[in-house]
Amino acid sequence: MLPDQLPYLKSLANCLNKIRTAGYTVIFNKVAEGLQAIHNNIVYPPGAYKIINTFQFEAISHPGAQAVMYMIETNDGVKGTLVNANTVSY
């Protein structure tokens, strides 16, 4: 499938919406101990989750602004996403 056939991959918001329809509804945050599911504050240490896929996005108006979205599944069946946004200086 070509990128123009996958319009949901063109923006972070569209990709998040599409992935949520596939059941990846929990939002994770990075914490010192691992990943925390914000809906119930459970912390998953390394080894208790796996990254299923990653997507990288660049802002059109500011090429140095990037975001990476991770699709995550935990050992106890929780599915969600983590978005890591940063700005790169060239």
N, C-alpha and C positions, 0 to 999 in steps of 0.2 A: 504494500500500500504506500502510495506517495504522500509526502507531507501535506499537499493541498487537499488530499482526501481525508486528512485527520485534522479538521479545523479546531478541535478541542485542544490540540497540542500547541496552538499558536500563542496562548496566553496562560499565565498561571491560574487565573480565576476560572477559565473554561476547563482547564485540566483538573483542577480541584473538584469542580462540579461533576465532571464525568466520573472521576474516581470514587466520589462519594456515592454515586448511583450503583457502584460495584461493591458497596459495603464498607469502604474505607472511611468511616465516619468519625473516628476518634482523633482528636488533635493531641500530638505529643510535643513536649518541650524537652530540651536538653537540660539535664541537671548533673551535678558532680557524680552521682551514683549510677547514672545511665539515662534512661528516658522515662519521663513521667506522663501518664495519661491524665489530661487535665479534668476529665469528667468525674474521676473518682480518686485522683491523687496517688494512684498506685505507681510505684517506681519499678521499672524493669531494668535489672542490671545487665551488663553485656553478657551475651549468651542466652538471655531469656527472650530475645527478639531477633528477627532477621529482616533485612532490607530486601524487599521483593523487586523493586525497580526504582530508578532515579530519573528525574527530568530536570534539565537546566534551562533557565530562561534568562534572557538579556533584555534590558529596557531599550526600546528603540530610540528614545529621546536622550538616553544617557548610557552609552555602551559599557561603562564601567560598573553600572548597577546590575547585579546579578542575583538570582535566587535559585536555589536547588530544592526540589521537593522530593522527599523520600516516601515511598510506599512501604509501610511497616506491618508485620504480623508478629504477634507475641506468641509464646509457647502455650498460653491459655486461650488462644483464639481471638484476641482483640485485634482489630484491623483499623489502621488509621494512617495519618500522614504527619510528617515533620517538614516544615519549611525553614530553610536557613537562608536568610537574605544578607547580602554584604555588598560593599562597594569596593571595587578594585581600582587602584590608581595606576595609571600607565606612565 
